Amino acid sequence: MRFSEGSKSAAREKPLTIALPDREDKVLVRPTGALEDIESRKFAMAQVKAAGAPDARDGDAIYDASFWAHVVATAFLDVDSSASGRVKYFTDAAEVLRELPTESIAYLFQSQQQWQEEASPNYKALSPGQLVGMIEKLAKADGDVFFSRCSPSTQSSLARFMAVLLESLPDTSWRNGSRSTDSPTKGNEKPTNTPRKLRQRPGAMPPKPPRAD
């Protein structure tokens, strides 16, 4: 069988409920191909040039939002459309940029990128030991930088794993926002040197009162 014959299988689609600014909606999301990603970058470069910006690259606000929007417009499909002729959920990238705030575009892009990674034949879920090791890195001073470099799928796995760990804690004071008296960390509270009141052993003689001079 030739490569072109084997590559005609339908793209893997995943049902997804997305949160839009004014509602929730059901869609299908699919991975994008290399040529589609090139088209998304070309669209982003054109948007940057149209805005008169000097450079078009990752990290530029206009470039990033435009690239995300084009990927979203390409990968999100109408869940009610026929499987033999899927229809895009968004008309085009311009509609995404026009109708959604940047935060929503970033959220949709991250959702698509997570499925892009998970749908890859080379995808391998992280083991609990690997997740614990990554959480230890997050606890360090540069944890934010480390987290930002993780893939969307890894970020999601870390968030879920930490939620499970938090849910399993015997101390449930965090549920109502109160601080545990046995917690090793208490924010900015300063430690006190107040001695603990010792319990008197059964049968022990009570302490003598001080002598009056």
Backbone as JSON, one array per atom type, in Angstrom:
{
  "sequence": "MRFSEGSKSAAREKPLTIALPDREDKVLVRPTGALEDIESRKFAMAQVKAAGAPDARDGDAIYDASFWAHVVATAFLDVDSSASGRVKYFTDAAEVLRELPTESIAYLFQSQQQWQEEASPNYKALSPGQLVGMIEKLAKADGDVFFSRCSPSTQSSLARFMAVLLESLPDTSWRNGSRSTDSPTKGNEKPTNTPRKLRQRPGAMPPKPPRAD",
  "N": [[0.84, -1.2, 0.0], [0.58, 2.19, -0.83], [1.91, 5.27, 0.55], [0.21, 7.5, 0.18], [-2.24, 6.27, -0.08], [-2.67, 5.15, 2.39], [-2.87, 7.39, 3.97], [-5.31, 8.53, 3.76], [-7.2, 8.23, 5.66], [-9.76, 9.34, 7.93], [-9.34, 12.37, 9.77], [-8.54, 12.33, 13.23], [-11.04, 13.04, 15.44], [-12.25, 14.86, 18.25], [-14.83, 15.09, 20.59], [-15.81, 18.05, 22.24], [-16.54, 20.32, 24.83], [-16.75, 23.69, 24.86], [-15.97, 26.76, 26.52], [-17.35, 29.75, 25.94], [-17.4, 33.39, 25.87], [-20.12, 34.11, 26.28], [-21.56, 31.77, 26.47], [-21.71, 28.12, 26.66], [-20.61, 25.62, 24.38], [-20.92, 22.79, 22.19], [-18.45, 21.17, 20.31], [-16.34, 19.79, 17.71], [-12.94, 18.86, 17.74], [-9.88, 18.72, 16.0], [-6.63, 17.36, 15.06], [-4.12, 19.38, 13.46], [-2.4, 19.59, 10.28], [1.0, 19.75, 8.92], [1.15, 21.51, 6.68], [-1.12, 23.03, 7.12], [-0.42, 24.3, 9.48], [1.65, 25.88, 8.54], [0.18, 27.61, 6.9], [-1.24, 28.91, 8.89], [0.79, 30.31, 10.17], [1.64, 31.97, 8.11], [-0.63, 33.54, 7.84], [-0.56, 34.83, 10.33], [1.82, 36.3, 10.09], [1.11, 38.04, 8.04], [-0.85, 39.54, 9.34], [0.65, 40.87, 11.26], [2.33, 42.46, 9.67], [0.39, 44.03, 8.43], [-0.4, 45.52, 10.58], [1.71, 47.17, 10.87], [3.86, 46.45, 12.41], [7.31, 45.87, 13.33], [8.47, 43.32, 13.34], [7.77, 39.82, 12.91], [7.12, 37.25, 14.9], [7.19, 34.47, 17.24], [5.87, 35.27, 20.39], [5.35, 37.91, 19.95], [2.55, 39.94, 20.44], [0.51, 40.44, 18.53], [1.18, 38.65, 16.51], [1.05, 36.15, 17.88], [-1.69, 36.01, 18.75], [-2.97, 36.05, 16.27], [-1.95, 33.77, 15.02], [-2.87, 31.77, 16.79], [-5.63, 32.15, 16.45], [-6.03, 31.43, 13.76], [-5.34, 28.71, 13.78], [-7.32, 27.75, 15.51], [-9.64, 28.36, 14.02], [-9.23, 26.62, 11.93], [-9.15, 24.06, 13.09], [-11.41, 23.58, 14.7], [-14.6, 22.13, 14.53], [-18.0, 21.93, 13.3], [-20.19, 20.23, 15.29], [-22.58, 19.16, 14.5], [-22.44, 18.78, 11.81], [-22.12, 16.75, 8.81], [-20.28, 13.67, 8.88], [-19.02, 12.99, 6.57], [-18.56, 15.34, 5.32], [-17.36, 17.61, 6.89], [-18.05, 20.73, 8.5], [-16.62, 23.85, 9.24], [-16.51, 25.21, 12.55], [-16.06, 27.9, 13.17], [-16.25, 30.67, 10.93], [-13.9, 31.81, 9.77], [-10.47, 32.79, 10.5], [-10.54, 35.51, 10.88], [-13.07, 35.98, 11.93], [-12.8, 34.76, 14.42], [-10.86, 36.43, 15.63], [-12.27, 38.8, 15.63], [-14.6, 38.35, 17.15], [-13.94, 37.19, 19.6], [-12.32, 37.57, 22.8], [-8.79, 37.95, 23.58], [-8.04, 36.2, 25.64], [-9.91, 34.12, 25.46], [-9.33, 33.12, 22.91], [-6.74, 32.16, 23.34], [-7.3, 30.17, 25.21], [-8.88, 28.36, 23.68], [-7.0, 27.66, 21.74], [-5.06, 26.38, 23.32], [-6.57, 24.19, 24.16], [-6.9, 22.86, 21.72], [-4.23, 22.31, 21.11], [-3.57, 20.57, 23.13], [-5.07, 18.28, 22.45], [-3.88, 17.85, 20.01], [-1.36, 16.94, 20.76], [-2.02, 14.65, 22.28], [-3.24, 13.06, 20.37], [-1.2, 12.26, 18.82], [0.75, 9.61, 17.45], [3.05, 9.08, 18.85], [2.61, 9.82, 21.41], [2.9, 9.6, 24.92], [1.66, 8.98, 28.04], [2.47, 10.64, 31.11], [4.09, 9.11, 33.89], [3.11, 8.48, 37.37], [5.39, 8.88, 38.99], [6.99, 10.52, 37.36], [5.37, 12.76, 37.24], [5.36, 13.6, 39.92], [8.05, 14.32, 40.17], [8.09, 16.51, 38.44], [6.36, 18.23, 39.72], [7.86, 18.84, 41.96], [9.81, 20.4, 40.76], [8.23, 22.54, 40.02], [7.75, 23.7, 42.46], [9.98, 25.15, 43.04], [11.9, 28.25, 42.89], [11.98, 29.15, 40.23], [9.73, 28.01, 39.15], [7.52, 28.9, 37.67], [8.57, 29.53, 35.17], [9.42, 27.02, 34.33], [6.92, 25.7, 34.18], [5.66, 27.15, 32.16], [7.02, 26.3, 29.96], [6.2, 23.75, 29.58], [4.25, 21.4, 27.69], [0.82, 21.84, 26.51], [-0.69, 19.5, 27.11], [0.87, 18.34, 29.13], [0.77, 20.35, 31.08], [-1.96, 20.24, 31.7], [-2.11, 17.64, 32.74], [-0.46, 17.9, 35.0], [-1.95, 19.75, 36.49], [-4.32, 18.31, 37.03], [-3.24, 16.15, 38.45], [-2.15, 17.41, 40.72], [-4.52, 18.37, 41.79], [-5.78, 15.99, 42.53], [-3.97, 15.12, 44.5], [-4.31, 17.18, 46.38], [-6.98, 16.81, 47.05], [-6.82, 14.43, 48.39], [-5.63, 14.99, 50.8], [-5.44, 14.69, 54.36], [-6.06, 16.83, 55.99], [-8.61, 19.04, 55.73], [-9.02, 21.76, 55.88], [-8.48, 23.6, 53.94], [-10.63, 23.73, 52.29], [-12.56, 25.6, 53.1], [-11.08, 27.82, 53.06], [-9.68, 28.38, 55.37], [-6.77, 28.3, 57.49], [-4.69, 25.62, 58.35], [-3.84, 24.64, 61.68], [-1.75, 22.98, 61.98], [-0.24, 23.28, 59.79], [2.79, 23.38, 57.9], [3.56, 25.74, 56.72], [2.65, 29.12, 56.98], [1.97, 31.37, 55.43], [2.65, 34.75, 55.73], [2.83, 34.83, 58.43], [4.47, 35.27, 61.55], [6.56, 33.12, 63.43], [5.8, 32.09, 66.79], [7.05, 32.13, 70.15], [5.68, 30.96, 72.18], [5.34, 28.71, 74.77], [4.16, 25.32, 74.76], [1.33, 24.08, 76.6], [1.83, 21.68, 78.93], [0.48, 18.43, 79.43], [-0.6, 16.99, 82.51], [0.7, 14.08, 83.98], [-1.11, 11.11, 84.81], [-1.61, 10.53, 88.29], [0.55, 12.02, 89.05], [2.15, 14.4, 91.2], [0.69, 17.56, 91.91], [2.0, 20.72, 90.78], [3.95, 22.74, 93.05], [2.81, 25.75, 94.6], [4.23, 29.04, 94.11], [6.52, 30.36, 96.59], [5.68, 32.84, 98.94], [7.35, 35.75, 99.65]],
  "CA": [[0.0, 0.0, 0.0], [1.34, 3.43, -0.91], [1.68, 6.22, 1.65], [-0.94, 8.33, -0.13], [-3.45, 5.49, 0.13], [-2.87, 4.96, 3.82], [-3.06, 8.67, 4.66], [-6.62, 9.07, 3.46], [-8.12, 8.0, 6.78], [-10.32, 10.58, 8.48], [-8.61, 12.94, 10.91], [-9.12, 11.97, 14.52], [-11.83, 14.14, 16.0], [-12.59, 14.69, 19.66], [-15.92, 15.96, 21.07], [-15.31, 18.97, 23.26], [-17.43, 21.41, 25.25], [-15.91, 24.87, 25.04], [-16.57, 27.88, 27.24], [-17.26, 31.03, 25.24], [-17.75, 34.48, 26.79], [-21.55, 34.23, 26.57], [-22.24, 30.46, 26.52], [-20.93, 26.92, 26.39], [-21.05, 25.01, 23.12], [-20.28, 21.52, 21.84], [-17.75, 21.21, 19.03], [-15.35, 18.75, 17.46], [-11.61, 19.42, 17.52], [-9.02, 17.75, 15.31], [-5.24, 17.8, 14.88], [-3.8, 20.06, 12.2], [-1.21, 19.09, 9.6], [2.13, 20.68, 8.77], [0.8, 22.57, 5.72], [-2.1, 23.9, 7.77], [0.33, 25.14, 10.43], [2.35, 26.88, 7.72], [-0.82, 28.61, 6.52], [-1.55, 29.7, 10.09], [1.91, 31.23, 10.4], [1.6, 32.97, 7.05], [-1.7, 34.46, 8.21], [-0.09, 35.64, 11.45], [2.81, 37.24, 9.57], [0.39, 39.07, 7.29], [-1.52, 40.42, 10.3], [1.67, 41.72, 11.88], [2.74, 43.46, 8.67], [-0.73, 44.96, 8.25], [-0.44, 46.41, 11.75], [2.88, 48.02, 10.84], [4.87, 46.03, 13.39], [8.59, 45.66, 12.66], [8.9, 41.92, 13.28], [6.73, 38.81, 13.09], [7.71, 36.07, 15.51], [6.54, 34.01, 18.47], [6.06, 36.19, 21.5], [4.71, 39.17, 19.6], [1.14, 39.81, 20.79], [-0.31, 40.35, 17.31], [1.52, 37.39, 15.84], [0.54, 35.01, 18.64], [-3.15, 35.98, 18.7], [-3.36, 35.73, 14.9], [-1.62, 32.36, 14.79], [-3.83, 30.97, 17.56], [-6.96, 32.28, 15.85], [-6.08, 30.66, 12.51], [-5.36, 27.3, 14.16], [-8.65, 27.49, 16.06], [-10.59, 28.37, 12.91], [-8.97, 25.44, 11.11], [-9.29, 22.78, 13.79], [-12.7, 23.4, 15.37], [-15.62, 21.75, 13.55], [-19.4, 21.9, 13.71], [-20.5, 18.88, 15.73], [-23.8, 18.7, 13.82], [-22.2, 18.59, 10.38], [-21.95, 15.37, 8.39], [-18.91, 13.15, 8.98], [-18.44, 12.92, 5.23], [-18.28, 16.7, 4.86], [-17.36, 18.47, 8.07], [-18.11, 22.18, 8.33], [-15.9, 24.53, 10.3], [-17.32, 25.87, 13.56], [-15.87, 29.33, 12.91], [-16.17, 30.97, 9.51], [-12.49, 31.96, 9.45], [-9.68, 33.36, 11.59], [-10.97, 36.89, 11.11], [-14.22, 35.94, 12.85], [-12.28, 34.45, 15.75], [-10.23, 37.64, 16.15], [-13.27, 39.86, 15.77], [-15.67, 38.05, 18.09], [-13.49, 36.64, 20.88], [-11.18, 38.24, 23.44], [-7.54, 37.21, 23.48], [-8.01, 35.11, 26.62], [-10.7, 33.01, 24.94], [-8.59, 32.54, 21.79], [-5.64, 31.39, 23.93], [-7.88, 28.97, 25.83], [-9.26, 27.43, 22.61], [-5.77, 27.18, 21.13], [-4.47, 25.42, 24.24], [-7.4, 22.98, 24.1], [-6.57, 22.16, 20.48], [-2.86, 21.82, 21.19], [-3.57, 19.4, 24.01], [-5.53, 17.15, 21.65], [-2.85, 17.64, 18.98], [-0.31, 16.12, 21.37], [-2.55, 13.36, 22.7], [-3.59, 12.28, 19.19], [0.02, 11.84, 18.15], [1.08, 8.19, 17.7], [4.21, 9.01, 19.75], [2.23, 10.35, 22.73], [2.99, 8.68, 26.04], [1.26, 9.67, 29.26], [3.47, 10.69, 32.17], [3.86, 8.22, 35.03], [3.0, 9.23, 38.64], [6.73, 9.29, 39.43], [7.42, 11.67, 36.55], [4.55, 13.91, 37.64], [5.86, 14.06, 41.21], [9.31, 15.01, 39.91], [7.8, 17.8, 37.81], [5.76, 19.08, 40.76], [8.98, 19.33, 42.78], [10.42, 21.5, 40.01], [7.3, 23.67, 40.08], [7.81, 24.31, 43.79], [11.18, 25.97, 43.15], [11.74, 29.68, 42.6], [11.72, 29.36, 38.81], [8.68, 27.08, 38.76], [6.64, 29.49, 36.64], [9.25, 29.4, 33.89], [9.35, 25.6, 33.98], [5.54, 25.38, 33.81], [5.33, 27.79, 30.88], [7.69, 25.55, 28.9], [5.55, 22.44, 29.43], [3.23, 21.34, 26.65], [-0.54, 21.94, 27.07], [-1.1, 18.23, 27.69], [1.59, 18.16, 30.38], [0.2, 21.3, 32.03], [-3.24, 19.71, 32.13], [-1.84, 16.47, 33.58], [0.05, 18.39, 36.28], [-3.05, 20.38, 37.23], [-5.21, 17.25, 37.52], [-2.52, 15.36, 39.46], [-2.08, 18.2, 41.95], [-5.87, 18.41, 42.35], [-5.99, 14.7, 43.19], [-3.17, 15.14, 45.72], [-4.95, 18.1, 47.32], [-8.23, 16.19, 47.48], [-6.53, 13.29, 49.27], [-5.04, 15.43, 52.05], [-6.3, 14.47, 55.54], [-6.48, 18.14, 56.49], [-9.55, 19.62, 54.77], [-9.29, 23.15, 56.22], [-8.33, 24.43, 52.75], [-11.91, 23.82, 51.57], [-13.26, 26.84, 53.44], [-10.13, 28.93, 53.03], [-8.99, 28.57, 56.63], [-5.44, 27.73, 57.55], [-4.53, 24.55, 59.33], [-2.91, 24.97, 62.75], [-0.61, 22.09, 61.88], [0.4, 23.47, 58.49], [4.18, 23.81, 58.05], [3.73, 27.1, 56.22], [1.52, 29.97, 57.34], [2.06, 32.64, 54.73], [3.56, 35.75, 56.29], [2.75, 34.84, 59.88], [5.73, 35.06, 62.22], [6.47, 32.09, 64.45], [5.76, 32.56, 68.16], [7.82, 31.32, 71.08], [4.81, 30.6, 73.29], [5.5, 27.29, 75.07], [2.93, 24.54, 74.84], [0.9, 23.69, 77.93], [2.01, 20.25, 79.06], [-0.51, 17.68, 80.19], [-0.08, 16.37, 83.74], [0.57, 12.64, 83.95], [-1.99, 10.58, 85.87], [-0.93, 10.15, 89.53], [1.66, 12.9, 89.37], [1.85, 15.43, 92.18], [0.5, 18.88, 91.29], [3.14, 21.63, 91.06], [3.82, 23.56, 94.25], [2.66, 27.19, 94.32], [5.44, 29.78, 94.5], [6.56, 30.87, 97.98], [5.54, 34.28, 99.11], [8.43, 36.29, 100.51]],
  "C": [[0.88, 1.25, 0.0], [0.97, 4.35, 0.25], [0.42, 7.04, 1.43], [-2.25, 7.59, 0.08], [-3.74, 5.3, 1.62], [-3.16, 6.24, 4.57], [-4.44, 9.27, 4.42], [-7.64, 8.84, 4.57], [-8.55, 9.33, 7.38], [-9.48, 11.06, 9.66], [-9.31, 12.59, 12.2], [-9.79, 13.19, 15.14], [-12.22, 13.82, 17.43], [-13.74, 15.62, 20.02], [-15.41, 16.81, 22.23], [-16.38, 20.01, 23.57], [-16.56, 22.61, 25.59], [-16.69, 25.97, 25.75], [-16.3, 29.17, 26.48], [-17.69, 32.14, 26.19], [-19.22, 34.52, 27.18], [-22.28, 32.89, 26.68], [-21.22, 29.33, 26.44], [-21.49, 26.26, 25.14], [-20.28, 23.73, 22.88], [-19.68, 21.63, 20.44], [-16.97, 19.91, 18.85], [-14.02, 19.45, 17.24], [-10.74, 18.33, 16.9], [-7.59, 18.26, 15.27], [-5.09, 18.52, 13.55], [-2.53, 19.47, 11.6], [-0.15, 20.16, 9.43], [1.79, 21.82, 7.82], [-0.21, 23.54, 6.33], [-1.41, 24.83, 8.77], [1.12, 26.23, 9.7], [1.39, 27.99, 7.3], [-1.18, 29.5, 7.71], [-0.45, 30.71, 10.37], [1.96, 32.32, 9.33], [0.51, 34.0, 7.33], [-1.24, 35.39, 9.33], [0.93, 36.68, 10.98], [2.14, 38.38, 8.8], [-0.31, 40.05, 8.22], [-0.53, 41.37, 10.95], [2.1, 42.82, 10.92], [1.65, 44.49, 8.44], [-0.84, 45.95, 9.39], [0.77, 47.34, 11.81], [3.94, 47.66, 11.85], [6.17, 45.68, 12.67], [8.96, 44.2, 12.47], [7.74, 40.98, 13.55], [7.37, 37.54, 13.63], [6.91, 35.69, 16.75], [6.87, 34.96, 19.61], [5.49, 37.56, 21.23], [3.21, 39.01, 19.78], [0.25, 39.64, 19.56], [-0.07, 39.03, 16.6], [0.89, 36.2, 16.56], [-0.98, 34.9, 18.53], [-3.64, 35.57, 17.31], [-3.1, 34.27, 14.58], [-2.6, 31.46, 15.52], [-5.2, 30.98, 16.89], [-7.08, 31.44, 14.57], [-6.11, 29.16, 12.79], [-6.75, 26.91, 14.68], [-9.69, 27.42, 14.94], [-10.44, 27.14, 12.03], [-9.4, 24.15, 11.78], [-10.64, 22.54, 14.45], [-13.81, 23.21, 14.33], [-17.01, 21.76, 14.17], [-19.79, 20.47, 14.05], [-21.72, 18.3, 15.02], [-23.6, 18.48, 12.32], [-21.94, 17.12, 10.08], [-20.5, 14.93, 8.47], [-18.23, 13.09, 7.63], [-18.11, 14.29, 4.67], [-18.36, 17.68, 6.02], [-17.34, 19.95, 7.69], [-17.38, 22.82, 9.51], [-16.88, 25.21, 11.26], [-17.26, 27.39, 13.41], [-15.75, 29.55, 11.4], [-14.72, 31.05, 9.04], [-11.77, 32.58, 10.64], [-10.1, 34.79, 11.91], [-12.16, 36.94, 12.06], [-13.77, 35.66, 14.27], [-11.68, 35.69, 16.39], [-11.25, 38.74, 16.44], [-14.24, 39.61, 16.92], [-15.21, 37.6, 19.47], [-12.36, 37.48, 21.47], [-9.94, 37.35, 23.37], [-7.5, 36.03, 24.43], [-8.78, 33.9, 26.12], [-9.99, 32.33, 23.77], [-7.44, 31.67, 22.32], [-6.15, 30.09, 24.54], [-8.26, 27.93, 24.77], [-8.02, 26.84, 21.94], [-5.11, 26.13, 22.02], [-5.24, 24.11, 24.24], [-7.08, 22.16, 22.85], [-5.17, 21.57, 20.54], [-2.75, 20.61, 22.11], [-4.01, 18.16, 23.25], [-4.52, 16.83, 20.54], [-1.76, 16.71, 19.52], [-0.82, 14.72, 21.7], [-2.9, 12.47, 21.51], [-2.36, 11.79, 18.44], [0.32, 10.37, 18.44], [2.26, 8.02, 18.64], [3.89, 9.48, 21.16], [2.31, 9.26, 23.79], [2.68, 9.44, 27.32], [2.36, 9.61, 30.31], [3.09, 9.74, 33.3], [3.7, 9.05, 36.3], [4.36, 9.7, 39.14], [7.25, 10.49, 38.67], [6.65, 12.92, 36.95], [5.03, 14.47, 38.97], [7.17, 14.83, 41.03], [9.08, 16.39, 39.31], [7.17, 18.76, 38.81], [6.84, 19.64, 41.67], [9.7, 20.47, 42.08], [9.54, 22.74, 40.05], [7.4, 24.41, 41.41], [9.03, 25.21, 43.97], [10.92, 27.4, 42.68], [11.4, 29.94, 41.14], [10.64, 28.41, 38.28], [7.77, 27.6, 37.66], [7.26, 29.34, 35.26], [9.18, 27.95, 33.41], [7.95, 25.23, 33.49], [5.19, 25.94, 32.44], [5.95, 27.04, 29.71], [7.09, 24.17, 28.69], [4.5, 22.51, 28.33], [1.85, 21.46, 27.28], [-1.01, 20.65, 27.72], [-0.42, 17.99, 29.03], [1.07, 19.11, 31.45], [-1.12, 20.79, 32.58], [-3.05, 18.51, 33.06], [-1.34, 16.89, 34.96], [-1.08, 18.99, 37.12], [-3.98, 19.32, 37.82], [-4.53, 16.44, 38.63], [-2.43, 16.11, 40.78], [-3.45, 18.32, 42.61], [-6.19, 17.12, 43.09], [-5.22, 14.64, 44.51], [-3.82, 16.03, 46.79], [-6.23, 17.49, 47.89], [-7.99, 15.07, 48.49], [-5.9, 13.69, 50.6], [-5.97, 15.18, 53.23], [-6.82, 15.77, 56.13], [-7.35, 18.81, 55.44], [-9.85, 21.09, 55.05], [-9.2, 24.07, 55.0], [-9.65, 24.61, 52.02], [-12.65, 25.13, 51.86], [-12.32, 28.03, 53.53], [-9.39, 29.16, 54.32], [-7.65, 27.88, 56.6], [-5.38, 26.69, 58.64], [-3.54, 24.98, 60.4], [-1.67, 24.12, 62.7], [0.14, 22.27, 60.57], [1.83, 23.93, 58.67], [4.43, 25.22, 57.56], [2.48, 27.9, 56.52], [1.67, 31.34, 56.73], [3.09, 33.55, 55.35], [3.52, 35.8, 57.81], [4.11, 34.56, 60.49], [5.57, 33.99, 63.3], [6.5, 32.69, 65.84], [6.56, 31.61, 69.03], [7.0, 30.91, 72.29], [4.94, 29.11, 73.58], [4.14, 26.59, 75.12], [2.62, 24.19, 76.29], [0.97, 22.18, 78.02], [0.9, 19.62, 79.87], [0.15, 17.02, 81.41], [-0.32, 14.88, 83.67], [-0.35, 12.18, 85.06], [-1.17, 10.16, 87.09], [0.21, 11.05, 89.93], [1.24, 13.95, 90.38], [1.67, 16.77, 91.49], [1.68, 19.78, 91.64], [2.88, 22.48, 92.28], [3.65, 25.02, 93.87], [3.93, 27.91, 94.76], [5.36, 30.31, 95.91], [6.42, 32.4, 97.97], [6.61, 34.77, 100.05], [7.83, 37.24, 101.55]]
}
